[in-house]
Amino acid sequence: MTQGPVPLLVALHGCTQTAADFATGSRFDIVAERLGAYVLYPEQTLRANPRRCWSWYVRKNHVRATGEPAAILELVEQTCKRYPIDRTKIFVAGPSAGGIMAAILAEQAPDVFAAAGIAASVPLHAGYDIPSGLRAMKAKVPEEIITRISELAPYPREAYRHQRVTIWTGAEDKLVDPRNSVLVARQFLGLYGVDSSRMTVESRTGAEVTRWRDADGVVRVELWRVLSCGHLWSGGSFRGSHTYPAGPPCSDEMMAFFLAGMPQRAELEAPPR
């Protein structure tokens, strides 16, 4: 059994999925066990959303104090009190609606989440109702929400100084336009104050990976564009839904990214509201 505080991954399923289905398809349990981490799988109810989507297009779900973000953060807090969790190594990840909620939580709770894995997402602040949400899925979003992200974010840039994100998209995604991944990357670069010119591009089997480093050489934002992949979890198990087993192993790569170069730091205090 793992001794001492361990990392925690909050894994958020996508639409039409259950927590068990996403656990099976993503293989996060297997990856986490190998690394000595815990995984928390919050599950959306049918009463809250008939397709089990996290309702990212509802205004109250854009802030940490209300709606689904508040409920998820409460689950995280309960988990930390019950198990030996290293609060400096709490991560959040998910696909589609789960990926969008992961991005929201990263922006809204930088004191809680050290890193986020965002797959098939739309930009932050892009949808506040169903019509605007549908436009966002087609990458039709106002340019100002990309360029003014620091003004829209709830905390000053200093609050995000340790946070990192890995963003994934399928090049053949017909549901959420792959161009959104670049917009999400631009937002987090702005949120973190990372120079967009500090970029490297790597070709991997079945994918292209772009990374942006800060002035200290730390990769703060990375973007995986998986070739021949649609609106699916790359490298997942065929036993779960919405997976693309032939692609790079998203779950393994995300966990490796989360844990790589984690700063040894004291427990963070909540940033000023």
Number of C-alpha atoms within 10 A of each C-alpha: 4 10 7 9 16 18 20 26 25 23 26 30 30 30 19 15 20 20 17 13 17 27 22 18 25 32 20 23 18 15 19 18 12 9 15 14 22 20 21 18 17 16 19 24 13 11 8 12 13 11 15 19 23 25 24 28 22 15 14 16 20 25 18 20 13 12 16 22 23 17 14 20 17 12 16 21 14 11 16 16 10 9 13 16 20 15 21 23 22 25 28 27 28 26 27 26 24 27 28 28 32 30 29 22 26 27 26 19 21 22 20 24 25 24 31 30 31 31 30 30 29 34 26 24 21 22 21 16 13 13 10 16 20 17 15 23 23 17 20 16 21 12 10 9 17 23 15 13 21 19 12 16 15 17 18 16 14 12 20 22 15 18 22 25 28 25 25 26 31 26 19 17 18 13 13 23 22 25 18 21 25 17 21 24 24 19 20 25 24 18 25 23 17 19 13 15 8 13 15 11 13 10 11 12 9 13 19 15 16 18 19 21 19 18 10 6 9 15 20 22 26 22 22 25 22 25 18 14 22 22 22 22 32 26 20 27 20 14 14 18 19 23 21 24 19 14 20 20 17 24 24 18 15 23 22 13 20 24 16 11 10 16 11 8 8 8 12 12 10 11 15 8 6
